[in-house]
Amino acid sequence: APVPEASRHPVAAAFAAALTASGWPATDDLSGPNQEGVCWVDLAIADGERVSPADGYVRPMLGNSSLVVRTGCLVTKLRFTRGRCTGISYVRDGKPAQVSCSREVILCAGAIGTPQLLMLSGIGPANRLRNLGIGLVADAGDVGENLQDHPIALTSYATENALPVSQYNHGEMYAALRSGLGGTVPDLHLFSILLPLTAAGNEPPPAGYALVASVVAPESRGSVRLASAHPQASPLIDPGLLRTGRDLDALAAGVTFIQQATEAAGGSGFWGEASAERHRKLYPGPDVRTDADVRDYVRRSVGSYYHPVGTCRLGTDDRAVVDVELRVQGVAGLRIADASVMPAIPNAHPHATVLAIAERAADLIASQR
């Protein structure tokens, strides 16, 4: 449920009011018929903590004799016999171990870990794998390609005193808006982070908050590739953020919308009775005035919304990594059920989409038994 009005954080409430006062629409349900505007969103928060998929799906089943959960394990390889996935190898407490499987292995390591593990196991671009000394199981050139994420840019504010602590994951409200560059659907998120955050490389204030813009319908694409054949070596991640001019322009427009709304509502002290001295805008600084200045700031400060998807694309064509039933093409006995299968990133948080993929995978698996 959304944050009750009496419990809303003053910065989040002020930012929502500033946006609507600037003429942006409001909606009471971004998951309902009207998915555009400023909104107090539904939150999966219980007793002040986010309810995770583990809380909702796994923990209620821990007493079931058909479920064994092993933690602290690093999966190092998928094992194949005559083109069929028959189990995995993993390391726990420094000791190698194996699990065998008579039916299917379901891979859920995410948009970074899943392509990494496929490539370590011999499923990926043939030439790259051979160059690393990895034996080929299936030539799948698109494994690790098509990486997509939502780029963000923070505008950061310092406050004289510590702010009240949000009871709702430091977010609370979001605005799904159109930049004017993304067609007929909202391609921007504007939101508050109720913590003293700045872009990487900038010094955060002791107290404060950030107002954030994100491009949620990006054109840019990156990749995940192997640095070595060693399972504990980090992969080479090229996020590809702002690779296209439209993504840069859209993110700069989002920062400008934040600046326009807060300045119209009273400058850096835009909420409550606070003065500008008590709420000081740190980034971008006063020297960032023109459209070109804003684009330069966005280039320097761009970060991730932490929504990577797409590196094991689902499709009906030969180059798709998985088919429409989430089965990895070119081998048997292996499915993927995570964000890596999304062909295109949704223009929203992908969390619910990932759960939908997992539930669909569960239905497909159950129907074949």
N, C-alpha and C positions, 0 to 999 in steps of 0.2 A: 504494500500500500504506500501511497505518497506520504511525505512528511506532514504530520498534523500542523495546521497553521500556527498554533501556539508554540510549537517546538522548532520552527524554522530558524535557521541561523541568520543573524542580521545582515551579513554580507550577501548571502544567497538571495535573501528577500529583496535587498536593495538593488542587486543586479537584475533580478527578474523585473522589478518595477521600472528600472531605468530603460530596459529593452522595450517593454510595452509602451512606455511613455514616448519612446523614439519612433513609435509607429509599427513595430513588429507585432505580428499576430500572437495570440495566446491560444492554447488548447488545453483541455483537461485530461487528455490521454494520448500520449505519443504512440501507444500500441493500438489505438482505436481507429475510427473512421477518419479522423482529422489528424494526420501525422505530421503536421507542420506547425511550428510556433514555439512560444515560451511555455514550459510545462514543469510542474512538480511531478517527477516521474515515479512510477512504481519501483520500490526498492526491496530487495531480498535481504532485509536486515532483521535480526532477532536478538534481543537483549544487547543491542549496541554492536553486534558483530555480523559481518556478511555471512549469509547461509551459502555454503559452497556446494558443488555437486557431490562431494564426499559426504557432507552433512545430509543432503537430501536423498541420495541414492545408495551410498555404500554403507554408511554406519548402521542404518536400520537392518542391514542384511548380514552383519558381522557374525551373528550367531548361527547362520545357516551353514549346515555341514557341507553344502556344495560349493562354498566360497572359501578360498584361502587367499589371504592378502599377505604379501611379503614386501616389507618396506626396506629402505636403505640399499636397494639393488640398482646396479647399472647394467642395463641390457646392452650387450656388446655385439650381438650378431643374431640374425635370423638364420635358422638352419634349413637346408633344402635337401631333399632326396628325389632325384629324377624329376626336377621341376615342381615339386610340391613342398610347401612349407610344413615341416614336421616338428618344429619346436624352436626354442631360443637358447642362446648362451648368455650368461650374465655373471656379474661379479658381486659378491656380498662379503663385507668385512675383509676385502682383499683376497678372497678365495673364489676360484671359478666354479660355476655350477651350470647345470642344464635343466630345462624342462622340455619334455616331449609332448606332442599333441597328436591325437588321432583324427581330429576333425578340422578345426580352423584355428589360426592365430589371428587375433584382432589387435591391430597396432593403433595406439592412441597416444603417441608421443608429441603431438602438436606440430605446428607448421615449420618448426626448426628441427626438432628431434626426429620426426618421422622421416623426412627425406634423408637426413643424415644416416639413420639406421638402415634405410633401404640401400643407400649407396655403399655403406660399409659391408652390406651383405651381398653385394653384387648386382643390385637392381638400379640402373641409372645409365648415364651416357657412357657408352662402351669405351671410347677413346680415353676419357678422363679416368675411368676406373682402371683401365689397363696401365695407364701412366703411373698410377699409385700402387700397382702390383696387386690389385684386387681382382679375383677371378670373376668372370662375368656369368651371372645367372640369367639375366634378361636385359636386353638393350632397351632402355627407356629414357630417351633423351630429355623428356620434360620433367623428370624428377628433379626437384630443387629450383625449377624455374617458376615464373609467374607469382613470385612473392609480392604480396600487397599488404599495406598497412595504412592506418589513418595518421597522417602527419599532424603535429600540433605546434602551436606557438604560444608562449606564455607572456602575458603582461603581468608584471609583478609589483606588488605594493607593500611598503613597510608601514607598520602601525607603531604608535608610541608605546602601547601596552599590549599584552597578550590578548588574543581574541578568545571568546568562549569556544569550547571544544564542540565540534559537531557530533551529534549522536548518530549521524547517518552517513558514515563513510566519507565525510568531508566533501560531499558532492551536492546532493539534494535536488538541484534544479538543472535542467538542460534546455537549450533552445535549438530546435532544428530549423534552420533558415536557408534561404537561397542566396547564393553569392551573385546571381545573375550570369554566371559562367557555366552552370551545370545543368542546364535544361529545365525540365518541368518538375523536378523533385528537389527536396532540400539536400544540398551538398555540403552544408556546414553544420557543425555543432559549436555552440558557444556555451560555456559553463564555468562555474567557479570551483577552485580547489581551496578549501578552507584551511590551508597550511602555508607557512612561509616558504614557498618554492620559487625557484628561478630556473631559467634554462641552464643546461650544463655549461660550466665555465664561468658562470656569474656567481658572485657571492650572495648567498641568501641572507635576508635580514633576520634578526633574532625573533621578530614577530611580524606577522603579515599574512597575505593571501595572494592568490593568483587568479586572474580572469583569463580564460583560455579559449583559443579558437582551434578548430580541427577541420580539415577537409575529409569528409566521410564518403565521398564518391570520387576517389582519386583515379587518375589515368596512369600514374607511374607504376613501374614494375621493377622488382629487384630479383635476387636469387640467393639460394643457399647451396654452397659447394663444399667439398671436403678439402681440408688442408693437408691431411695425411690419412693413412689407413689405420691409425691408432684410434681405438674407440674413445679414449679419454681426451683426445685433441679437440679443441673447440673448432666447429666448422667456420668456414668463411661466409659471413653474412653481409651481403650488399643490400641494404634496405631500399635503395633506389628512390628515396623520398625526394619530391620536387624535381623529378627528372624531366617533367614536362612543364612548359611555361604556364599552362592553364592551372596546374596545381599550385604553383608559386603565386599566381595572381589571385586565386581563390583564397589561399591562406592569408595573403596580405589584406584582402577585402575583409576577412573575418576580424583581423586585428583592428582594422579601421572602424568596423562596426562597434567594437568594444570601446574604442576611444571616443567615438561620436556619442554613444549612449551615456557613458560616464561623465563626459565633459558637459553634455546638455543637462545632466542631473546635478551638476555642482562640482565638477572637476574631481581631483583625487580624493576629496573628502565627501564623496557622493552619498554616503549612507548615514542615516540618523542625523544627529546634530554635530557630528564630528567636523573639525576644521581641517583645512588642507594640510596644516602642520602636523596633525595627528595621523593623517593618512597620506603618505608620500609615495608617489609613483616612482619606482626605481628603474624599471625596464619596460618598454623602451624609454630612454631618457628624453629630456626636453629638446635635444638636438635632432630627434626623429620627427620631422614635420611633413615632408613631401611624400607622395606615393612612392617615389624611388627610395627614399629613406626607409619607409616601412618594408619594402621588398628586401632591401639590404639587411634590415634587422631580422626578418623572417629567415633569410638564407643562413645567417650566423647562428640563429637560436633554434632552428627546427629540431623537433624531437618526435618521439613516438607516443601514440595513445596506447601502445602495447596490445595491438589487435592484429598480429601477423596471421595471414591465411594464404591459401592458394597454391602451395608448392607441390601438391600431388593432385593435380586437377582432375575432377570428375568430368566425364564426357562420353559421347558416343563415337568419337573418331579414334583412329588408330594411335594417335599420339597422346591421348588422355591416359593418365596414370591409373585411374580406377574407372570401372564401368558404372552404370547407373545403380547397380546393387553393391557398390563400394568394394568390389573385388579387384585386386591388383591385376592388371593385364599382363599376360606373358608368363604367369605362374599360377599354381592352384593352391587352395588352402590358406589364403591370406587376404584379409580385408583391412581397410583403414576406416576409422571412425573418429575423426577430429577435424579441426579447422583447416587442415592442409587440403582437403578435398574440394573446398569451395572454388568454383571457377572464377567468381567475382566477389569482391568484398561487399557485404551489405552496408547501406548508408546509415548504420546504427551500431551500437555495441554488438559484437558477434556472439556474445555469451549464449543467448537464447537459441541462436541458430546452431551452435555447437551441440547443445542439449537435444535439439530436434534431430540432428544428424545421428547422435548416439541412440536416440529412441527408435529412429528408423532402422539403424543397424540391428538393434535388438530384435525388432519385428522380423527383419529379413532372416536373421540367424534362426530364430524360433520357428519360422514358417518352413524352413528346410529340414527341420528335425521331426 
